[in-house]
Amino acid sequence: MLFRPSTWTKVRKKGYKTGVDEEETRRWREDNLVDVKKNKREDNLLKKRREVLLLQS
């Protein structure tokens, strides 16, 4: 059986990781990315505050 390229990709995508919900996975990834960015920002702010305190002493 021969498929056109567009049909073939649809068939492949349909059978790929059928147990994974795309929407849920995307939301989970976005939430984790937000948490990582927040933690990184907090770490950078803490470093700056420590430097300022050391310079003032």
N, C-alpha and C positions, 0 to 999 in steps of 0.2 A: 504494500500500500504506500503510495507516494503522497506526501503532503506539500502544500505550498509553505514557504518559510513562515508566514504569519500564522498559519494554522498549526504548524509544528510547534511554534513557541507557546501557543495557547495550550496545546496538549501537554507539553513539558511542564509549564507553570502549574497546571491543574494537578498534576501528579506529584509535584515537588513539595515535600514537607506538609502533607495533608493534615497532620495533627496540630499544626501551628496556626493560630489565628493572627492574620496580618495586622488588623487594627489594634488588637490587644498588645501585640509585640511592639508596634510602633509607639503606642502610648507609654509602655513600660520603658522603652529606650529613651524617649524624650524626657520622662520624669527623672531617670537616672542621670541624664546629661545635665539637667537643671541642678540636681543635687551636687554633681561634681563641680559645676561652675561656681555654685554658692560656696562650697568648701574651699575651693582654690582662692576665691576672692577674700574670704575670711582669713585664710592663712596669710595672704599678702598684706592685708590690713594689720594683722597682728605683728608681722615682721616690721612694718613701718612704724608702728607704735613703739615697739621695743627699741628701734634705732633712735627714735626721738627721745625716749626716756634715758637711754645711755648717753646721748649727746648733752642732755640737760644736767646730768649728774656731775 
